[in-house]
Amino acid sequence: MASSPLEVWRSYNEARQALDVLDAELTGHVSRYDTLARQSSHYYYPIDLELKLTNTVRAGDVDGLERLFDHIEVENFVHRQLSPWRKMQLLQELQGTLHKLSEQLSHLPVVDSGNPALGDSGDGDRPVQDMNGIRSMLRALCEQIGQQKSNRHRKLFEDIRTTIAKRYRDSSLSLCQIATEQKQTESYVSTLFKEQMGITFSDYVEQLRLDEACRLLRETELPIVEIAEQVGYNSDKSFRRAFKRAHGIQPTSFRKAPEAQTDI
């Protein structure tokens, strides 16, 4: 089974900490992290772990935050024998991380100076007294950021759908064009669209075009060439190929068939 990114990162850090205490002159000596951790009286909260924690909160990844916080608690309260003073130092470090996050994300509507979930209760820099309190505060901030991102994604997706509905008959319409207009990357728009609709951008546009073509075939006597042009195809050949792929018959046969009087 493949390891998760967190497990790989954790293994790397454990090996690095073991190497830090290994005497280079003792050839053949093995330094074990589990032994090192239990002998240590210092708390565990390296800079790269803080960075990983802050990036996880900024991403709104609640599950990732929970896994990281579990890791912090296991390392400090299971693998280490911390004194009360060291525990307080760790809490102060985490409190500092929380303050930095609240300052960096102050543009969000949820971040305000009177919100105790951001570490400011009106009593100056009073430290949070327990790990559960800090975990809850970080989780609340993470959830709010996730909600903000979800709302932005939903708004962007609706804007894209509205644009497609207005312009799917334009043969020049493309994912690149939509992404540029929305000031997003093609990859992001493509992924967002697939997540929301369950089909690709191009498949959705083709579906709209062919649905409109079916309507025109049923309700009008327009030539196939003209219908192809009206629904966004550059040629009747590409239109016929797409129609046959979707419906199993050619547009002309569809128009003549009794089933053309009802929706496919």
C-alpha positions as CSV (number, residue, x, y, z in Angstrom):
1,M,0.0,0.0,0.0
2,A,1.3,3.4,-0.9
3,S,2.2,5.8,1.9
4,S,0.4,9.1,2.3
5,P,2.3,12.3,1.9
6,L,2.0,12.9,5.7
7,E,3.5,9.4,6.5
8,V,6.4,10.0,4.1
9,W,7.1,13.5,5.6
10,R,6.9,12.0,9.1
11,S,9.3,9.2,8.3
12,Y,11.7,11.7,6.8
13,N,11.6,13.9,9.9
14,E,12.1,11.0,12.3
15,A,15.2,9.9,10.3
16,R,16.5,13.4,10.3
17,Q,16.1,13.8,14.1
18,A,17.9,10.5,14.6
19,L,20.8,11.6,12.4
20,D,21.1,14.8,14.3
21,V,22.2,13.0,17.5
22,L,24.3,10.3,15.7
23,D,28.0,10.5,16.5
24,A,29.8,10.5,13.1
25,E,32.9,8.9,14.7
26,L,31.0,5.8,15.8
27,T,31.0,3.8,12.6
28,G,28.3,1.1,12.4
29,H,26.3,2.7,15.2
30,V,22.6,2.8,14.7
31,S,20.5,5.7,16.1
32,R,16.8,4.8,16.6
33,Y,14.2,7.5,16.5
34,D,11.8,5.8,19.0
35,T,14.6,5.6,21.6
36,L,15.6,9.2,20.9
37,A,12.1,10.5,21.3
38,R,11.5,8.8,24.6
39,Q,14.7,10.1,26.0
40,S,14.0,13.7,24.9
41,S,12.5,16.2,27.3
42,H,12.2,18.9,24.7
43,Y,9.0,19.5,22.9
44,Y,8.6,18.6,19.2
45,Y,7.4,21.4,16.9
46,P,10.0,22.0,14.1
47,I,9.7,24.9,11.7
48,D,8.7,22.7,8.8
49,L,5.9,21.2,10.8
50,E,4.6,24.7,11.6
51,L,4.8,25.6,7.9
52,K,2.9,22.4,7.0
53,L,0.3,23.2,9.7
54,T,-0.2,26.8,8.5
55,N,-0.4,25.7,4.8
56,T,-3.0,23.1,5.7
57,V,-5.2,25.7,7.5
58,R,-4.9,28.1,4.6
59,A,-6.0,25.4,2.3
60,G,-9.1,24.8,4.4
61,D,-8.2,21.1,4.7
62,V,-9.9,20.1,8.0
63,D,-9.0,16.4,7.7
64,G,-5.4,17.2,7.0
65,L,-5.3,19.5,10.1
66,E,-6.7,16.8,12.3
67,R,-4.0,14.4,11.1
68,L,-1.2,16.9,11.7
69,F,-2.5,17.8,15.2
70,D,-2.8,14.1,16.1
71,H,0.8,13.8,15.0
72,I,1.9,16.7,17.2
73,E,0.1,15.3,20.2
74,V,1.5,11.8,19.7
75,E,5.1,13.1,19.3
76,N,4.9,15.3,22.4
77,F,2.7,13.4,24.8
78,V,3.2,9.8,23.9
79,H,6.8,9.6,22.6
80,R,8.2,12.3,24.9
81,Q,8.2,12.9,28.6
82,L,7.6,16.7,28.7
83,S,7.8,18.7,31.9
84,P,5.0,21.1,32.7
85,W,7.3,23.9,31.6
86,R,8.0,22.3,28.3
87,K,4.3,21.7,27.7
88,M,3.6,25.4,28.3
89,Q,6.4,26.3,25.9
90,L,4.7,24.1,23.2
91,L,1.4,25.7,23.9
92,Q,2.9,29.1,23.5
93,E,4.5,28.1,20.2
94,L,1.1,26.9,18.9
95,Q,-0.5,30.0,20.2
96,G,2.0,32.0,18.2
97,T,1.1,30.0,15.1
98,L,-2.6,30.8,15.6
99,H,-1.9,34.5,15.9
100,K,0.2,34.5,12.8
101,L,-2.5,32.8,10.9
102,S,-5.2,35.2,12.1
103,E,-3.0,38.1,11.0
104,Q,-2.2,36.7,7.6
105,L,-5.9,35.8,7.0
106,S,-7.4,39.1,8.4
107,H,-9.0,39.8,5.0
108,L,-11.5,37.0,5.5
109,P,-14.9,38.0,6.9
110,V,-14.6,35.5,9.7
111,V,-11.4,37.0,11.1
112,D,-12.1,39.8,13.5
113,S,-10.4,41.1,16.6
114,G,-13.3,40.1,18.9
115,N,-13.4,36.5,17.9
116,P,-11.9,34.3,20.7
117,A,-11.4,31.5,18.2
118,L,-8.5,33.6,16.8
119,G,-6.7,33.9,20.1
120,D,-7.7,37.4,21.1
121,S,-10.2,37.4,24.0
122,G,-9.6,41.0,24.9
123,D,-7.2,40.1,27.6
124,G,-4.0,40.9,25.7
125,D,-1.8,38.0,24.9
126,R,-3.3,35.5,27.4
127,P,-2.1,32.1,26.2
128,V,-4.5,29.2,25.5
129,Q,-4.3,26.8,28.4
130,D,-4.7,23.4,26.6
131,M,-4.2,21.6,23.3
132,N,-7.9,21.0,22.8
133,G,-8.5,24.7,22.9
134,I,-5.9,25.4,20.2
135,R,-7.1,22.5,18.1
136,S,-10.6,23.8,18.2
137,M,-9.5,27.3,17.3
138,L,-7.4,26.1,14.3
139,R,-10.2,23.8,13.2
140,A,-12.8,26.7,13.3
141,L,-10.5,28.9,11.2
142,C,-9.8,26.0,8.8
143,E,-13.6,25.3,8.4
144,Q,-14.3,29.0,7.7
145,I,-11.6,29.2,5.1
146,G,-12.9,26.0,3.5
147,Q,-16.4,27.4,3.4
148,Q,-15.1,30.7,1.8
149,K,-13.2,28.7,-0.9
150,S,-16.3,26.5,-1.5
151,N,-18.4,29.6,-2.0
152,R,-15.9,31.1,-4.4
153,H,-15.7,27.8,-6.3
154,R,-19.5,27.6,-6.6
155,K,-19.8,31.2,-7.8
156,L,-17.1,30.6,-10.4
157,F,-18.7,27.4,-11.6
158,E,-22.1,29.2,-12.0
159,D,-20.5,32.0,-13.9
160,I,-18.9,29.4,-16.3
161,R,-22.2,27.6,-16.8
162,T,-23.9,30.9,-17.6
163,T,-21.3,31.8,-20.1
164,I,-21.5,28.4,-21.8
165,A,-25.3,28.6,-22.0
166,K,-25.1,31.9,-23.7
167,R,-22.3,31.0,-26.1
168,Y,-22.3,27.2,-26.8
169,R,-23.4,27.9,-30.4
170,D,-20.2,29.8,-31.0
171,S,-17.8,27.3,-32.7
172,S,-14.8,29.3,-31.3
173,L,-15.8,28.7,-27.7
174,S,-13.0,26.8,-25.8
175,L,-11.8,25.9,-22.3
176,C,-8.8,28.2,-22.8
177,Q,-11.1,31.1,-23.7
178,I,-13.3,30.6,-20.6
179,A,-10.3,30.2,-18.3
180,T,-8.7,33.4,-19.7
181,E,-11.9,35.4,-19.2
182,Q,-12.3,34.1,-15.6
183,K,-8.6,34.8,-14.9
184,Q,-8.0,31.1,-14.0
185,T,-5.8,28.4,-15.4
186,E,-7.2,25.8,-17.9
187,S,-6.3,23.0,-15.5
188,Y,-8.2,24.6,-12.6
189,V,-11.3,25.3,-14.7
190,S,-11.2,21.8,-16.2
191,T,-10.9,20.2,-12.8
192,L,-13.6,22.3,-11.2
193,F,-16.0,21.6,-14.1
194,K,-15.4,17.9,-13.9
195,E,-15.9,17.9,-10.1
196,Q,-19.2,19.8,-10.3
197,M,-20.8,18.2,-13.5
198,G,-19.3,14.7,-13.6
199,I,-18.3,15.2,-17.2
200,T,-15.7,17.2,-19.0
201,F,-16.1,20.7,-20.4
202,S,-16.0,19.6,-24.0
203,D,-18.5,16.8,-23.4
204,Y,-20.9,19.2,-21.7
205,V,-20.6,21.7,-24.6
206,E,-21.2,18.9,-27.1
207,Q,-24.2,17.7,-25.2
208,L,-25.8,21.2,-25.3
209,R,-25.0,21.5,-29.0
210,L,-26.5,18.1,-29.9
211,D,-29.6,18.7,-27.7
212,E,-30.2,21.9,-29.7
213,A,-29.6,20.1,-32.9
214,C,-32.2,17.5,-32.0
215,R,-34.7,20.2,-31.4
216,L,-34.0,21.9,-34.8
217,L,-34.2,18.5,-36.5
218,R,-37.6,17.8,-35.0
219,E,-39.1,21.3,-35.3
220,T,-37.6,22.8,-38.5
221,E,-36.8,21.8,-42.1
222,L,-33.4,23.5,-42.0
223,P,-30.7,21.8,-44.0
224,I,-28.2,19.7,-42.0
225,V,-25.4,22.1,-43.0
226,E,-27.3,25.0,-41.5
227,I,-28.2,23.2,-38.3
228,A,-24.5,22.2,-37.9
229,E,-23.5,25.9,-38.2
230,Q,-26.2,27.1,-35.9
231,V,-25.3,24.8,-33.0
232,G,-21.6,25.5,-33.2
233,Y,-19.9,23.1,-35.6
234,N,-17.4,24.2,-38.2
235,S,-18.6,21.7,-40.7
236,D,-21.5,19.4,-41.3
237,K,-19.0,16.5,-41.4
238,S,-17.9,17.1,-37.8
239,F,-21.5,17.6,-36.8
240,R,-22.6,14.3,-38.4
241,R,-19.7,12.4,-36.8
242,A,-20.6,13.8,-33.3
243,F,-24.3,13.1,-33.8
244,K,-23.7,9.5,-34.8
245,R,-21.4,9.0,-31.9
246,A,-24.0,10.3,-29.4
247,H,-27.2,8.9,-30.9
248,G,-26.1,6.0,-33.0
249,I,-27.7,7.3,-36.2
250,Q,-27.1,10.1,-38.7
251,P,-29.1,13.4,-38.3
252,T,-31.1,12.7,-41.5
253,S,-32.2,9.3,-40.2
254,F,-33.1,10.9,-36.8
255,R,-35.3,13.5,-38.6
256,K,-37.1,10.8,-40.5
257,A,-37.6,8.4,-37.6
258,P,-40.8,8.4,-35.5
259,E,-38.7,8.7,-32.4
260,A,-37.7,12.2,-33.6
261,Q,-41.1,13.4,-32.4
262,T,-40.0,12.8,-28.8
263,D,-36.9,13.5,-26.9
264,I,-34.1,11.0,-27.1
